[in-house]
Amino acid sequence: MPLNILIVGAGIAGPAFASLLQRSSVTSAHHVTIIERSPVLRASGQQIDFKAQCIPILEKMNLLKAMREKTVAETGLEVVDGNDKVVAKFGINPADRNGFALTSEYEIMRGDMVRVFYEDSLAQRAKVEHEEKQSAKGSLTYEFNKSIEALHHSANSAEVTFSDGQKKEYDLVIGADGASSRTRRLAFGRDIGNAAFKSLGIHTCYFDMPRIPSEGGMARIRFVPASFFVTRTSGRPVTGALVFTKKDAEVLRASYGKPIEEQKKTWMGIMEINDWQKERFVEGLKNSVDFYAHEQGQVKIDELYKGRVALLGDSGYCPAPFTGLGTTCSLIGCYILAGELARHGDDVDTALKNYQKLVKPPIEELQHLPYLPFPSSRVGMWVVTNIAKWIYKLGIDKMLPAKDTEGGTKWALPEYPELKWHKE
Ligand SMILES: Cc1cc2nc3c(=O)[nH]c(=O)nc-3n(C[C@H](O)[C@H](O)[C@H](O)COP(=O)(O)OP(=O)(O)OC[C@H]3O[C@@H](n4cnc5c(N)ncnc54)[C@H](O)[C@@H]3O)c2cc1C
């Protein structure tokens, strides 16, 4: 029996899942609505990468080529000192190896990835309707400027109240609304929903600033006490600035609910500790129109669903943007949930039970955190910079062994013959 499905959030996971639902005759018969809080597709953000099982999934979806065409022209990472002198240089990390660069083999601007999944979901829907002509069942609808306000569980459904006051009953609600998911809080209760976000005590801000002629294709990083400052041109006419800090964590946390200009003022305090291109960062922050800041954290929650509400992507298992694995975790989740729904027809309970069982092992592995270099003193910062220098000088980065399996997870992707993969 076709289901009424609501997906909350049109970031990466929402549209990717909607696209995957169109790949089987069972799930393409469902009526799918995606709501997005933002008035338009929220295609902002800096570079994100995809690794591990994300690559075979994109290949199956026939999207690897489209993603590859959008990868950014970043050639590695330079570690600099306060005088702009390069002390170490690392090339791109291949997908099957660990490395010291921020750049992985598949690196793409977040907005490009959001658009690829969004457009593909609509293209797949159009294909279903074209193939099935008059008999096409199901639907896929995006509604922007709409959010979820309340949620009530009943035996086999969930009643949702929207920001416009409208109420509607769904057979399945998917929370794909990011690490600070409201759906999670509404479904599991405020305490469990909030406690699922495990702060790393690190705050990050991102903004674009004018590019300078001396900047090439390498990202650059400068370690200062309890913070580091990064520039990435990503092959664009502007430069992305990224600041990571453990300083003033409480003050920064308190600033997030405030208007952007006030948040920027709080971040000006962090700019003070920078001894590299300080004026450029200060001016860039002041004049930026795309400033975005958040607290780095992981989402860990025992159950990924309650009744007919399930968490997908960052809302259920954000690995922290730091790891560069947010997209990979999300896409693994989308693939398994779509596969299980296709396999079990309208037995949603079994599909959700299997989704949770299958997605937990790879996610736990991918949530393993790397060492985070945040020396709090000048001496510590000098040590980190010099370790990078000697790793580079002695070529230790080139001696790293290949990972056991691509991307470092030993887990094998389940196969779903129920899903159709069209080759162009
Ligand atoms: C603006 C933005 C910039 C980002 N920049 C980076 C970056 O530079 N580097 C990086 O590694 N990761 C970044 N991320 C996170 C990254 O996109 C995710 O880690 C990952 O791709 C998983 O995607 P997701 O769909 O689960 O979550 P997200 O990509 O966060 O998408 C969640 C979506 O849900 C929407 N939403 C939230 N609440 C509601 C609500 N109540 N009702 C309806 N819609 C709602 C949001 O507007 C967003 O479109 C960013 C996320 C956002 C939203």
The ligand as a Gaussian input file, in Angstrom:
#p B3LYP/6-31G(d) Opt

LIG

0 1
 C       24.219000      25.912000       5.663000
 C       25.048000      24.692000       5.916000
 C       26.420000      24.756000       5.683000
 C       27.221000      23.641000       5.931000
 N       28.551000      23.739000       5.680000
 C       29.348000      22.672000       5.876000
 C       30.749000      22.751000       5.574000
 O       31.254000      23.790000       5.152000
 N       31.514000      21.643000       5.794000
 C       30.966000      20.464000       6.265000
 O       31.691000      19.481000       6.442000
 N       29.645000      20.368000       6.545000
 C       28.830000      21.431000       6.373000
 N       27.491000      21.318000       6.646000
 C       26.957000      20.027000       7.146000
 C       26.803000      18.966000       6.044000
 O       25.932000      19.407000       5.039000
 C       26.281000      17.680000       6.678000
 O       27.233000      17.214000       7.628000
 C       26.107000      16.440000       5.824000
 O       26.254000      16.622000       4.497000
 C       24.801000      15.689000       6.159000
 O       23.664000      16.315000       5.591000
 P       22.230000      16.394000       6.248000
 O       21.278000      16.497000       5.105000
 O       22.030000      15.332000       7.248000
 O       22.241000      17.766000       7.063000
 P       22.324000      19.267000       6.510000
 O       23.173000      19.343000       5.305000
 O       22.689000      20.083000       7.690000
 O       20.822000      19.610000       6.045000
 C       19.745000      19.816000       6.937000
 C       18.670000      20.624000       6.232000
 O       17.515000      20.680000       7.063000
 C       17.012000      22.012000       7.089000
 N       16.295000      22.177000       8.353000
 C       16.805000      22.318000       9.601000
 N       15.826000      22.409000      10.514000
 C       14.650000      22.315000       9.843000
 C       13.277000      22.344000      10.228000
 N       12.933000      22.446000      11.519000
 N       12.330000      22.254000       9.266000
 C       12.674000      22.110000       7.952000
 N       13.958000      22.088000       7.536000
 C       14.938000      22.179000       8.461000
 C       18.257000      22.882000       6.956000
 O       17.946000      24.176000       6.499000
 C       19.079000      22.068000       5.943000
 O       18.740000      22.409000       4.627000
 C       26.633000      22.434000       6.449000
 C       25.263000      22.368000       6.676000
 C       24.464000      23.485000       6.424000
 C       22.967000      23.403000       6.692000

